[in-house]
Amino acid sequence: MTTQSNTNPTLASKIYTSKIHDPKIIVALDYADAASAIKLVEQLDPALCRLKVGKELFTAAGPQFVEALTDSNFGVFLDLKFHDIPNTVAKACTAASNLGIWMLNVHASGGLEMMQAAKQAVDNSTNKPLLIAVTVLTSMTQQTLSQIGIQTDLASHVLKLASLTQQAGLDGVVCSALEAKMLRGNLGHEFCLVTPGIRPANASQDDQSRIVTPAKALALGASYLVIGRQITQASKPHKAKEALYAECALATLT
């Protein structure tokens, strides 16, 4: 797999690169097969973004595809949301870490013991990726929580799970950007907040319920922005990603 950097980068890319040495954008490769994903990956620059591989693509393309991405110098967020008994999750985290990935995740609702086992497995690996936990999926609402028997309000439940994640020693959480300010205030500035549900102001919500714009997400304290359809389904992905770079650059300058 070969990737091509912009030979004539726009001003947005230049500003973004100069101001953010730790790329904030994680492009979600929400494809059903490797060939489709590669077409986009070849248009992306590993210096400007990272990549997220979720359940669909991982199931279709396997660990070899993830290794190909890491061999091309992309930081890969392996988004498989492990949730099982502690021993099983620990072994899965070891296997994932060995792929050379940048980040992986588990479900915080798996509990303290499970997360601690995952953390120990990651710490004992030679690669040692970032380990984060999912709090409440951004597709979920207060009504959804009530349907599964959780009567606590959504924000309080997110904080409870995020606090448990920090207690377990993990690096951060996946959360809605709408919860970022609250989590920053309670858990500090070193705690990593990865926020999906990011949409430009004129974009549709699709199946996300709790969404914000890239600039607002960064202003609220998000560490990284997961952006999928706005790039992967754009008629001109290059222009779409450049617009997102510009928004992130503007947010870091203000």
TAURSUL-V470545 format. One record per residue. N is the residue number from 1. RES is the residue in one letter. SS is DSSP state (H for helix, E for strand, L for the rest). OMEGA is omega in whole degrees, -180 to 180 (* if undefined). BURIAL is b if it has 9 or more other C-alpha atoms within 8 Angstrom, else e. Layout:
# TAURSUL-V470545
N/RES/SS/OMEGA/BURIAL + N/RES/SS/OMEGA/BURIAL
This chain:
# TAURSUL-V470545
1/M/L/177/e + 2/T/L/176/e + 3/T/L/-179/b + 4/Q/L/175/e + 5/S/L/174/e + 6/N/L/177/e + 7/T/L/177/e + 8/N/L/-175/e + 9/P/L/177/e + 10/T/L/177/e + 11/L/H/179/e + 12/A/H/180/b + 13/S/H/-180/b + 14/K/H/179/b + 15/I/H/-178/b + 16/Y/H/-179/b + 17/T/H/-176/b + 18/S/H/-176/e + 19/K/H/-176/e + 20/I/L/178/e + 21/H/L/175/e + 22/D/L/-173/e + 23/P/L/-178/b + 24/K/L/-175/b + 25/I/E/173/b + 26/I/E/-179/b + 27/V/E/-180/b + 28/A/E/179/b + 29/L/L/-177/b + 30/D/L/-179/b + 31/Y/L/-179/b + 32/A/L/-178/e + 33/D/L/-177/b + 34/A/H/-177/b + 35/A/H/179/e + 36/S/H/-180/b + 37/A/H/-177/b + 38/I/H/180/b + 39/K/H/177/e + 40/L/H/-177/b + 41/V/H/-179/e + 42/E/L/177/b + 43/Q/L/-174/b + 44/L/L/-179/b + 45/D/L/-180/b + 46/P/L/176/b + 47/A/L/-174/e + 48/L/L/-179/b + 49/C/L/171/b + 50/R/E/-175/b + 51/L/E/176/b + 52/K/E/175/b + 53/V/E/-178/b + 54/G/L/-173/b + 55/K/H/-176/e + 56/E/H/-177/b + 57/L/H/180/b + 58/F/H/179/b + 59/T/H/-178/e + 60/A/H/-171/b + 61/A/H/175/b + 62/G/H/-178/b + 63/P/H/-180/e + 64/Q/H/179/e + 65/F/H/178/b + 66/V/H/178/b + 67/E/H/177/b + 68/A/H/178/b + 69/L/H/-180/b + 70/T/H/177/b + 71/D/H/177/e + 72/S/L/175/b + 73/N/L/175/e + 74/F/L/168/b + 75/G/L/-175/b + 76/V/E/172/b + 77/F/E/179/b + 78/L/E/-170/b + 79/D/E/-179/b + 80/L/E/172/b + 81/K/E/-179/b + 82/F/E/180/b + 83/H/L/-176/b + 84/D/L/177/e + 85/I/L/-174/e + 86/P/H/-177/b + 87/N/H/-180/e + 88/T/H/179/e + 89/V/H/179/b + 90/A/H/180/b + 91/K/H/178/b + 92/A/H/179/b + 93/C/H/176/b + 94/T/H/180/b + 95/A/H/179/e + 96/A/H/-180/b + 97/S/H/-179/b + 98/N/L/178/b + 99/L/L/179/b + 100/G/L/-176/b + 101/I/L/180/b + 102/W/L/-175/b + 103/M/E/171/b + 104/L/E/-176/b + 105/N/E/175/b + 106/V/E/175/b + 107/H/E/178/b + 108/A/H/179/b + 109/S/H/173/e + 110/G/H/174/b + 111/G/L/-175/e + 112/L/H/-177/b + 113/E/H/180/e + 114/M/H/-179/b + 115/M/H/178/b + 116/Q/H/178/b + 117/A/H/178/b + 118/A/H/-180/b + 119/K/H/180/b + 120/Q/H/180/b + 121/A/H/179/b + 122/V/H/-179/b + 123/D/H/-179/e + 124/N/L/180/e + 125/S/L/180/b + 126/T/L/-176/e + 127/N/L/179/b + 128/K/L/176/b + 129/P/L/172/b + 130/L/E/179/b + 131/L/E/-180/b + 132/I/E/-179/b + 133/A/E/175/b + 134/V/E/176/b + 135/T/L/176/b + 136/V/L/-179/e + 137/L/L/-177/e + 138/T/L/175/b + 139/S/L/-175/e + 140/M/L/179/b + 141/T/L/177/b + 142/Q/H/179/e + 143/Q/H/179/e + 144/T/H/179/e + 145/L/H/180/b + 146/S/H/-180/b + 147/Q/H/180/e + 148/I/L/172/e + 149/G/L/178/e + 150/I/L/-175/e + 151/Q/L/177/e + 152/T/L/177/e + 153/D/L/-170/e + 154/L/H/-177/b + 155/A/H/180/e + 156/S/H/179/e + 157/H/H/177/b + 158/V/H/-179/b + 159/L/H/179/b + 160/K/H/-179/e + 161/L/H/179/b + 162/A/H/178/b + 163/S/H/177/b + 164/L/H/178/b + 165/T/H/178/b + 166/Q/H/177/b + 167/Q/H/-180/e + 168/A/L/177/b + 169/G/L/180/e + 170/L/L/-174/b + 171/D/L/-178/b + 172/G/E/-177/b + 173/V/E/164/b + 174/V/E/-179/b + 175/C/L/171/b + 176/S/L/176/b + 177/A/H/178/b + 178/L/H/178/b + 179/E/H/-174/b + 180/A/H/-178/b + 181/K/H/179/b + 182/M/H/-178/e + 183/L/H/176/b + 184/R/H/-178/b + 185/G/H/-176/e + 186/N/H/-171/e + 187/L/H/174/b + 188/G/L/-173/e + 189/H/L/-180/e + 190/E/L/-177/e + 191/F/L/-175/b + 192/C/E/178/b + 193/L/E/180/b + 194/V/E/-170/b + 195/T/E/169/b + 196/P/L/179/b + 197/G/L/180/b + 198/I/E/-180/b + 199/R/L/169/b + 200/P/L/-172/b + 201/A/L/-176/e + 202/N/L/-176/e + 203/A/L/177/e + 204/S/L/-178/e + 205/Q/L/-175/e + 206/D/L/-177/e + 207/D/L/178/e + 208/Q/L/-179/b + 209/S/L/-175/b + 210/R/L/-173/b + 211/I/L/175/b + 212/V/E/178/b + 213/T/L/179/b + 214/P/H/-178/b + 215/A/H/-180/b + 216/K/H/180/b + 217/A/H/178/b + 218/L/H/179/b + 219/A/H/-180/e + 220/L/H/176/b + 221/G/L/178/b + 222/A/L/177/b + 223/S/L/-178/b + 224/Y/E/-177/b + 225/L/E/176/b + 226/V/E/-177/b + 227/I/E/-177/b + 228/G/L/-170/b + 229/R/H/-178/b + 230/Q/H/175/b + 231/I/H/-172/b + 232/T/H/-179/b + 233/Q/L/179/e + 234/A/L/178/b + 235/S/L/177/e + 236/K/L/-176/e + 237/P/H/-179/b + 238/H/H/-180/e + 239/K/H/180/e + 240/A/H/-179/b + 241/K/H/178/b + 242/E/H/178/b + 243/A/H/179/b + 244/L/H/175/b + 245/Y/H/-179/b + 246/A/H/-179/b + 247/E/H/178/b + 248/C/H/179/b + 249/A/H/180/b + 250/L/H/-179/b + 251/A/H/-179/b + 252/T/H/-179/e + 253/L/H/-176/e + 254/T/L/*/e
